[in-house]
């Protein structure tokens, strides 16, 4: 079994949009999402979908249809970019693309 490394995209001034999003959620939602993220370490993505050649989303079927946007690097690292829900999906995908570009510019 391949294991993964999960990282969080950090931008200038140590901003981390994914952490900011997680901090906006209630405790029970955070616990459910953290449980899912733990499974990523064992290459168990569950319900997910490739958005384009760079961005994919983890889909959650509870609450408001939470989404976590991520990219894979060298098929080993999962970089968490940002989160959102079904109702803001298009805006969140555009934001994820912008965050990923900014993150790459800092590398």
N, C-alpha and C positions, 0 to 999 in steps of 0.2 A: 504494500500500500504506500502510495506517495503521500508524504505530508506536505503541508503548505506553511508558508510564513505569512501572517496577516499583518499588514502595516497600515498606518493611517496617513493620508496625504497632509503634510504640513506645509504651509505657505509662509510668505514673508511675515515677520513679526510673530512667528510661532502660531499663526492662525491655523486652526484645524476645523474646517467646515463640518466634517462628520461628527466630531466631538461636540461642537456647538449644537448640532441637530439632536444628537443623543441627549444632551443636557436639557433639551426642551420637552422631553417625553416624561410621562409619569413612570413611577417605579415599576409597576407590573409590566408595562410595555418594554422597558429597558431590560428586565430580566428575561423576557421571551426572546428579545432580539439578541442579547448576549449569548443565550443558549444556542441559537442558530449560528452565531459567529464562531463559537467554540467548535462546532461541527466542521466549519471550513478548514480547520487545522488538519482534519483527517480526510480532506478532499471530498467531503459530503456537502454539496452545495444546495441540495433540496430544490425547491421550485425557483428556477432562475431563467433568465432569457438574455440572449445577446442582442443588444440594441444596434450596434454597428461594429466596425472592425476594432474598436478600442474599448467601448463602454458596454458593460453588462449590468443587469439588475438582479438582485435577490428580491423575490416577491413574497410577501407575507399575507396570509388570508385571514387576518383578524384586524380589528379596529378599522381604520380608514384605508386599509389596503396599503400598508407601509411598503416602501421600496428603499433599498440600499444600492447605490451606484458604485461600481468598482471596475478596476481593470486588472488584468493579469500580466505579470512581468516574467518572462522566461519560463512560463508554466510552473513557477514555484511560488512566487510572491503574489499575494492578493492585496492590492492597494485599495483601501476603502476611501472613497472620494466624498460622497455626501449622501443624504437621505431625504426622503419626502414621502408623499402618499399618492394614491391613484389620482386624486383630484388636481394635483399640481405637477403631474408626471412630465408633461412637455417642457415646462419651465425648469423642472429639476434636472432633466436630461441636458438641456442647454447649459445650465449652471455646472453640471458635472464635467462637460466638455471644456468649459472655460477654466475650471479648477485644475483639471488634468494638464492643460496647456501651461498654466502658470506654474504648476508643480514641476513639469519637465524643464521649464526655463530656469528653475532654481537648481537643477541637478548638475 
